[in-house]
């Protein structure tokens, strides 16, 4: 079973700043607490190894969770958040005041998995990167924990699992992988965002 958890909250999450693969803030106090709580809930699932994005918010989440698991952690840049290009580090509300940016969001919301902000990744691009990560590991049949980001997990589940769900901090999904490394038997971990 694969367990994928989004990192805990950062101050940029609180004020709705778009933080993708090019933004690297730390967890805030609530984010550390969320990670500890998630670690408690994961400790009896027989997890054998942890893989983690190399960004600080995921590393700190992994460190908190690993206090309960005491496992080796492997860091991988393929697990970084979707890169949002010109929107990196900007308020999400900027989109609503810019017709060109709004059109990109509308295209994504309407199922255009190739749409993206200038200089950024599309849903297809980041989902493929997440899929590529699975090709790099040889222990796919073990119980693995992946600590990554909400956007890239959402994109992977949407493109390869036909499930579109917004992931809250320190929530995620569990699934098995089919022969194409697509997610099957998907279950959500925690409550999805509205």
Backbone as CSV, one residue per row, in Angstrom:
resi,resn,N_x,N_y,N_z,CA_x,CA_y,CA_z,C_x,C_y,C_z
1,UNK,0.845,-1.181,0.000,0.000,0.000,0.000,0.889,1.243,0.000
2,UNK,0.497,2.209,-0.801,1.186,3.497,-0.862,0.357,4.502,-0.078
3,UNK,0.992,5.202,0.836,0.349,6.287,1.582,1.037,7.582,1.176
4,UNK,0.264,8.551,0.685,0.834,9.839,0.295,0.190,10.919,1.157
5,UNK,1.033,11.679,1.845,0.569,12.729,2.745,1.100,14.075,2.274
6,UNK,0.215,15.059,2.258,0.626,16.439,1.991,1.297,16.988,3.248
7,UNK,2.247,17.877,3.073,2.945,18.510,4.199,1.983,19.275,5.109
8,UNK,2.447,19.615,6.304,1.676,20.436,7.234,1.590,21.883,6.777
9,UNK,0.811,22.652,7.510,0.550,24.046,7.132,1.790,24.928,7.237
10,UNK,1.888,25.876,6.315,2.897,26.933,6.360,2.161,28.262,6.501
11,UNK,2.898,29.301,6.847,2.270,30.626,6.920,1.735,31.061,5.558
12,UNK,2.387,30.622,4.482,1.898,30.977,3.149,0.581,30.280,2.836
13,UNK,0.370,29.055,3.348,-0.927,28.395,3.195,-2.028,29.230,3.852
14,UNK,-1.724,29.737,5.030,-2.727,30.502,5.791,-3.218,31.723,5.038
15,UNK,-2.318,32.392,4.325,-2.708,33.624,3.640,-2.909,33.401,2.136
16,UNK,-3.014,32.141,1.744,-3.337,31.748,0.371,-2.364,32.272,-0.682
17,UNK,-1.077,32.152,-0.350,-0.014,32.419,-1.315,0.252,31.117,-2.076
18,UNK,0.386,31.191,-3.385,0.662,29.996,-4.179,2.117,29.588,-3.989
19,UNK,2.299,28.446,-3.375,3.644,27.926,-3.141,3.786,26.607,-3.877
20,UNK,4.515,26.663,-4.945,4.760,25.470,-5.723,6.171,24.973,-5.507
21,UNK,6.705,24.327,-6.520,8.044,23.769,-6.424,9.144,24.803,-6.323
22,UNK,8.829,26.070,-6.630,9.832,27.127,-6.552,9.724,27.986,-5.313
23,UNK,8.880,27.592,-4.369,8.689,28.336,-3.123,9.013,27.381,-1.980
24,UNK,9.764,27.843,-0.983,10.287,26.898,0.009,10.137,27.391,1.454
25,UNK,8.908,27.655,1.915,8.722,28.106,3.296,8.722,26.929,4.280
26,UNK,9.006,27.206,5.557,8.937,26.170,6.581,7.506,25.988,7.094
27,UNK,7.304,24.940,7.861,6.032,24.741,8.557,5.852,25.818,9.616
28,UNK,4.611,26.149,9.903,4.341,26.996,11.055,4.014,26.091,12.250
29,UNK,3.642,26.681,13.371,3.386,25.892,14.581,2.280,24.871,14.366
30,UNK,1.184,25.304,13.710,0.094,24.371,13.432,0.576,23.241,12.526
31,UNK,1.415,23.553,11.546,1.934,22.529,10.641,2.714,21.446,11.366
32,UNK,3.521,21.849,12.359,4.247,20.860,13.170,3.268,19.987,13.953
33,UNK,2.233,20.602,14.514,1.225,19.851,15.273,0.478,18.883,14.367
34,UNK,0.099,19.343,13.180,-0.591,18.464,12.223,0.269,17.256,11.880
35,UNK,1.561,17.476,11.672,2.467,16.379,11.314,2.597,15.381,12.463
36,UNK,2.706,15.885,13.686,2.763,14.979,14.848,1.494,14.142,14.934
37,UNK,0.343,14.801,14.767,-0.933,14.078,14.825,-1.009,13.008,13.740
38,UNK,-0.540,13.343,12.536,-0.577,12.369,11.443,0.384,11.218,11.731
39,UNK,1.531,11.510,12.307,2.479,10.460,12.666,1.864,9.445,13.618
40,UNK,1.135,9.922,14.605,0.448,9.018,15.543,-0.506,8.096,14.807
41,UNK,-1.225,8.640,13.829,-2.228,7.851,13.102,-1.597,6.871,12.122
42,UNK,-0.364,7.123,11.712,0.303,6.256,10.732,1.139,5.150,11.377
43,UNK,1.385,5.246,12.661,2.398,4.377,13.271,2.069,2.886,13.287
44,UNK,0.833,2.512,13.150,0.485,1.082,13.206,0.076,0.505,11.852
45,UNK,0.511,1.127,10.766,0.115,0.673,9.432,1.169,-0.193,8.743
46,UNK,2.232,-0.508,9.442,3.265,-1.372,8.857,4.081,-0.695,7.769
47,UNK,4.210,0.611,7.837,4.999,1.350,6.838,6.464,0.952,6.974
48,UNK,7.120,0.714,5.827,8.482,0.198,5.829,9.535,1.197,5.377
49,UNK,9.117,2.245,4.667,10.084,3.230,4.187,9.365,4.540,3.900
50,UNK,10.098,5.651,4.036,9.552,6.973,3.770,10.309,7.604,2.603
51,UNK,9.546,8.120,1.634,10.084,8.944,0.557,9.520,10.344,0.741
52,UNK,10.316,11.344,0.400,9.924,12.712,0.712,10.453,13.695,-0.330
53,UNK,9.644,14.687,-0.647,10.109,15.830,-1.431,11.271,16.468,-0.678
54,UNK,12.156,17.127,-1.404,13.322,17.729,-0.756,13.071,19.168,-0.283
55,UNK,11.842,19.657,-0.367,11.539,21.011,0.106,11.358,21.012,1.625
56,UNK,11.645,22.136,2.239,11.713,22.196,3.705,10.392,21.838,4.375
57,UNK,9.265,22.232,3.805,7.978,21.950,4.444,7.680,20.459,4.492
58,UNK,8.138,19.728,3.474,7.941,18.284,3.503,8.975,17.604,4.397
59,UNK,10.201,18.104,4.387,11.232,17.531,5.268,10.826,17.668,6.738
60,UNK,10.314,18.840,7.100,9.891,19.043,8.489,8.699,18.153,8.828
61,UNK,7.794,17.980,7.891,6.656,17.075,8.102,7.158,15.650,8.297
62,UNK,8.087,15.223,7.445,8.652,13.880,7.560,9.346,13.683,8.898
63,UNK,10.083,14.679,9.357,10.780,14.563,10.637,9.809,14.373,11.785
64,UNK,8.709,15.126,11.770,7.702,14.988,12.833,7.035,13.613,12.783
65,UNK,6.633,13.187,11.588,5.984,11.883,11.435,6.940,10.761,11.809
66,UNK,8.200,10.924,11.451,9.173,9.854,11.669,9.523,9.653,13.143
67,UNK,9.136,10.566,14.002,9.297,10.344,15.447,8.477,9.146,15.898
68,UNK,7.443,8.816,15.124,6.583,7.676,15.449,6.940,6.428,14.646
69,UNK,7.658,6.590,13.536,7.953,5.457,12.657,9.398,5.001,12.712
70,UNK,10.324,5.930,12.921,11.757,5.621,13.006,12.240,4.799,11.810
71,UNK,12.074,5.373,10.626,12.421,4.698,9.379,13.401,5.539,8.561
72,UNK,14.102,4.908,7.621,14.945,5.701,6.723,14.082,6.582,5.820
73,UNK,14.580,7.783,5.526,13.891,8.720,4.646,14.761,8.964,3.424
74,UNK,14.179,8.815,2.249,14.861,9.127,0.989,14.207,10.365,0.392
75,UNK,15.023,11.360,0.037,14.508,12.606,-0.528,14.626,12.563,-2.046
76,UNK,13.601,13.099,-2.726,13.593,13.012,-4.181,12.948,14.272,-4.770
77,UNK,13.638,14.913,-5.696,13.131,16.142,-6.310,11.902,15.887,-7.186
78,UNK,11.691,14.662,-7.642,10.504,14.351,-8.436,9.215,14.537,-7.638
79,UNK,9.327,14.542,-6.305,8.158,14.679,-5.438,7.837,16.127,-5.089
80,UNK,8.586,17.078,-5.673,8.300,18.493,-5.412,6.917,18.882,-5.926
81,UNK,6.410,19.971,-5.347,5.110,20.485,-5.759,5.136,20.911,-7.221
82,UNK,3.967,20.928,-7.848,3.793,21.485,-9.180,4.375,22.895,-9.192
83,UNK,5.103,23.228,-10.231,5.651,24.587,-10.325,4.598,25.475,-10.977
84,UNK,4.287,26.601,-10.329,3.227,27.484,-10.806,3.750,28.671,-11.608
85,UNK,4.993,28.612,-12.034,5.531,29.625,-12.932,5.389,31.034,-12.385
86,UNK,4.809,31.920,-13.183,4.691,33.329,-12.793,3.802,33.531,-11.573
87,UNK,3.065,32.515,-11.163,2.191,32.642,-9.982,2.882,32.212,-8.691
88,UNK,4.095,31.674,-8.787,4.828,31.271,-7.582,4.948,32.457,-6.623
89,UNK,4.563,32.250,-5.370,4.727,33.259,-4.338,3.723,34.400,-4.402
90,UNK,2.698,34.263,-5.234,1.696,35.322,-5.345,0.377,34.873,-4.713
91,UNK,-0.415,35.842,-4.300,-1.736,35.559,-3.748,-2.612,34.929,-4.829
92,UNK,-3.353,33.906,-4.452,-4.280,33.289,-5.393,-5.326,34.264,-5.899
93,UNK,-5.660,35.274,-5.096,-6.680,36.254,-5.483,-6.251,37.098,-6.681
94,UNK,-4.955,37.147,-6.986,-4.456,37.878,-8.156,-5.110,37.334,-9.426
95,UNK,-5.401,36.056,-9.427,-5.989,35.405,-10.599,-7.322,36.041,-10.966
96,UNK,-8.136,36.312,-9.954,-9.478,36.823,-10.220,-9.474,38.225,-10.816
97,UNK,-8.401,38.981,-10.613,-8.340,40.339,-11.149,-7.604,40.414,-12.482
98,UNK,-7.188,39.260,-13.006,-6.440,39.232,-14.265,-7.131,38.259,-15.227
99,UNK,-7.790,38.768,-16.259,-8.540,37.896,-17.171,-7.704,36.780,-17.812
100,UNK,-6.453,37.061,-18.135,-5.608,36.036,-18.759,-5.324,34.893,-17.785
101,UNK,-5.034,35.246,-16.529,-4.788,34.216,-15.511,-6.072,33.463,-15.198
102,UNK,-7.194,34.181,-15.131,-8.490,33.551,-14.859,-8.813,32.539,-15.955
103,UNK,-8.494,32.889,-17.210,-8.760,31.984,-18.326,-7.963,30.684,-18.190
104,UNK,-6.733,30.780,-17.699,-5.917,29.570,-17.488,-6.554,28.701,-16.415
105,UNK,-6.961,29.315,-15.303,-7.616,28.545,-14.227,-8.908,27.904,-14.709
106,UNK,-9.688,28.663,-15.471,-10.943,28.116,-15.994,-10.677,26.928,-16.907
107,UNK,-9.641,27.030,-17.722,-9.290,25.913,-18.605,-8.929,24.672,-17.788
108,UNK,-8.131,24.854,-16.737,-7.762,23.732,-15.875,-8.998,23.144,-15.211
109,UNK,-9.844,24.034,-14.663,-11.071,23.578,-13.993,-12.006,22.831,-14.936
110,UNK,-11.940,23.167,-16.231,-12.792,22.520,-17.225,-12.140,21.302,-17.874
111,UNK,-11.017,20.847,-17.296,-10.426,19.591,-17.736,-9.267,19.674,-18.706
112,UNK,-8.757,20.882,-18.961,-7.591,21.011,-19.847,-6.334,20.725,-19.024
113,UNK,-5.864,19.500,-19.086,-4.718,19.077,-18.281,-3.384,19.559,-18.837
114,UNK,-3.413,20.276,-19.964,-2.190,20.850,-20.525,-2.057,22.347,-20.233
115,UNK,-3.102,22.968,-19.717,-3.054,24.398,-19.403,-2.115,24.640,-18.226
116,UNK,-1.404,25.773,-18.253,-0.494,26.103,-17.153,-0.138,27.575,-17.202
117,UNK,0.339,28.088,-16.070,0.811,29.462,-16.016,2.174,29.547,-16.702
118,UNK,2.463,30.685,-17.281,3.731,30.895,-17.959,4.899,30.493,-17.050
119,UNK,5.787,29.658,-17.588,6.953,29.215,-16.835,6.678,28.081,-15.862
120,UNK,5.433,27.609,-15.817,5.055,26.575,-14.851,4.733,25.245,-15.500
121,UNK,4.255,24.328,-14.693,3.898,22.985,-15.138,2.387,22.852,-15.289
122,UNK,1.978,22.068,-16.247,0.568,21.711,-16.394,0.260,20.544,-15.455
123,UNK,-1.024,20.247,-15.336,-1.454,19.081,-14.555,-0.796,17.819,-15.113
124,UNK,-0.788,17.670,-16.450,-0.173,16.482,-17.056,1.319,16.399,-16.744
125,UNK,2.002,17.542,-16.782,3.448,17.538,-16.552,3.789,17.100,-15.128
126,UNK,3.097,17.663,-14.136,3.445,17.289,-12.757,2.965,15.882,-12.427
127,UNK,1.819,15.474,-12.974,1.347,14.103,-12.751,2.337,13.102,-13.326
128,UNK,2.869,13.396,-14.508,3.854,12.511,-15.136,5.128,12.442,-14.287
129,UNK,5.518,13.573,-13.702,6.711,13.584,-12.844,6.497,12.688,-11.617
130,UNK,5.296,12.743,-11.047,4.977,11.886,-9.900,5.009,10.416,-10.323
131,UNK,4.469,10.127,-11.501,4.505,8.768,-12.040,5.948,8.321,-12.261
132,UNK,6.788,9.227,-12.765,8.199,8.913,-12.985,8.896,8.541,-11.676
133,UNK,8.488,9.178,-10.572,9.060,8.828,-9.280,8.871,7.337,-9.003
134,UNK,7.668,6.812,-9.248,7.409,5.404,-8.969,8.308,4.483,-9.781
135,UNK,8.733,4.933,-10.954,9.639,4.125,-11.779,11.043,4.054,-11.182
136,UNK,11.376,4.977,-10.283,12.721,5.017,-9.708,12.879,4.129,-8.486
137,UNK,11.784,3.620,-7.958,11.890,2.826,-6.726,11.631,1.356,-7.024
138,UNK,12.320,0.498,-6.277,12.185,-0.934,-6.530,11.344,-1.652,-5.483
139,UNK,10.837,-0.927,-4.497,10.098,-1.574,-3.413,8.625,-1.177,-3.417
140,UNK,8.030,-1.140,-4.618,6.654,-0.691,-4.779,5.636,-1.610,-4.111
141,UNK,6.011,-2.818,-3.787,5.061,-3.738,-3.162,5.055,-3.619,-1.640
142,UNK,5.960,-2.844,-1.090,5.987,-2.636,0.357,4.999,-1.538,0.736
143,UNK,4.755,-1.417,2.034,3.958,-0.305,2.551,4.873,0.915,2.625
144,UNK,4.619,1.883,1.747,5.481,3.053,1.642,4.722,4.316,2.025
145,UNK,5.432,5.233,2.650,4.893,6.550,2.953,5.618,7.568,2.086
146,UNK,4.850,8.376,1.375,5.402,9.457,0.568,4.890,10.764,1.151
147,UNK,5.797,11.669,1.438,5.405,12.975,1.948,5.713,13.973,0.848
148,UNK,4.651,14.576,0.336,4.787,15.427,-0.832,3.888,16.652,-0.688
149,UNK,3.167,16.995,-1.745,2.433,18.257,-1.817,1.039,18.021,-2.374
150,UNK,0.125,18.904,-2.016,-1.267,18.746,-2.401,-1.524,18.842,-3.889
151,UNK,-0.855,19.784,-4.560,-1.097,19.980,-5.988,-0.647,18.810,-6.834
152,UNK,0.546,18.324,-6.593,1.054,17.219,-7.413,0.284,15.928,-7.128
153,UNK,-0.113,15.704,-5.870,-0.917,14.527,-5.557,-2.278,14.630,-6.247
154,UNK,-2.895,15.810,-6.155,-4.183,16.005,-6.826,-4.053,15.726,-8.324
155,UNK,-2.989,16.238,-8.933,-2.807,16.053,-10.372,-2.602,14.586,-10.743
156,UNK,-1.801,13.870,-9.971,-1.572,12.444,-10.221,-2.881,11.658,-10.106
157,UNK,-3.644,11.932,-9.047,-4.910,11.214,-8.852,-5.907,11.546,-9.953
158,UNK,-5.913,12.791,-10.407,-6.847,13.210,-11.469,-6.469,12.587,-12.807
159,UNK,-5.202,12.706,-13.192,-4.774,12.245,-14.513,-4.767,10.714,-14.601
160,UNK,-4.272,10.037,-13.578,-4.106,8.580,-13.661,-5.122,7.776,-12.857
161,UNK,-5.866,8.438,-11.971,-6.842,7.721,-11.156,-8.263,8.206,-11.330
162,UNK,-8.449,9.216,-12.188,-9.777,9.769,-12.477,-10.504,10.239,-11.210
163,UNK,-9.754,10.802,-10.269,-10.319,11.343,-9.028,-9.771,12.752,-8.839
164,UNK,-10.656,13.730,-8.768,-10.240,15.122,-8.578,-10.618,15.544,-7.169
165,UNK,-9.616,15.705,-6.328,-9.867,16.054,-4.930,-8.788,17.002,-4.439
166,UNK,-9.199,18.037,-3.723,-8.258,18.977,-3.115,-7.854,18.417,-1.756
167,UNK,-6.562,18.388,-1.504,-6.011,17.745,-0.316,-5.666,18.794,0.748
168,UNK,-6.145,18.603,1.963,-5.810,19.482,3.090,-4.397,19.181,3.590
169,UNK,-3.845,20.114,4.360,-2.531,19.886,4.970,-2.564,18.647,5.861
170,UNK,-1.538,17.828,5.718,-1.342,16.574,6.460,-2.454,15.557,6.233
171,UNK,-3.143,15.678,5.116,-4.089,14.670,4.670,-3.522,14.085,3.378
172,UNK,-4.224,13.159,2.777,-3.698,12.573,1.554,-4.553,11.438,1.045
173,UNK,-3.884,10.409,0.543,-4.577,9.264,-0.037,-3.719,8.016,0.125
174,UNK,-4.396,6.885,0.146,-3.691,5.602,0.087,-4.199,4.872,-1.149
175,UNK,-3.332,4.083,-1.751,-3.711,3.357,-2.955,-2.684,2.267,-3.235
176,UNK,-3.072,1.352,-4.093,-2.152,0.384,-4.677,-1.792,0.898,-6.063
177,UNK,-0.787,0.285,-6.669,-0.382,0.642,-8.023,-0.694,-0.512,-8.965
178,UNK,-1.256,-0.188,-10.142,-1.453,-1.236,-11.137,-0.168,-1.415,-11.947
179,UNK,-0.210,-2.217,-12.990,1.003,-2.519,-13.764,1.557,-1.290,-14.494
180,UNK,0.727,-0.254,-14.683,1.183,0.985,-15.320,1.619,2.038,-14.299
181,UNK,1.598,1.667,-13.031,1.907,2.560,-11.912,0.825,3.629,-11.716
182,UNK,-0.410,3.286,-12.125,-1.563,4.138,-11.892,-2.176,3.752,-10.547
183,UNK,-2.787,4.716,-9.854,-3.383,4.400,-8.552,-4.700,3.641,-8.692
184,UNK,-4.849,2.590,-7.893,-6.107,1.834,-7.830,-6.456,1.646,-6.357
185,UNK,-7.699,1.317,-6.100,-8.174,1.134,-4.717,-7.859,2.372,-3.869
186,UNK,-8.189,3.539,-4.397,-7.859,4.802,-3.736,-8.784,5.053,-2.554
187,UNK,-8.178,5.403,-1.420,-8.929,5.848,-0.236,-8.320,7.168,0.218
188,UNK,-9.169,8.089,0.626,-8.672,9.372,1.122,-8.262,9.253,2.579
189,UNK,-7.233,9.987,2.935,-6.753,10.065,4.318,-7.077,11.476,4.797
190,UNK,-7.959,11.578,5.766,-8.408,12.888,6.234,-9.507,13.424,5.341
191,UNK,-10.009,14.567,5.697,-11.118,15.184,4.986,-10.616,16.055,3.843
192,UNK,-11.199,15.920,2.637,-10.762,16.787,1.530,-11.219,18.223,1.726
193,UNK,-10.554,19.151,1.046,-10.954,20.563,1.081,-12.192,20.755,0.225
194,UNK,-12.966,21.752,0.571,-14.177,22.103,-0.195,-13.770,22.675,-1.534
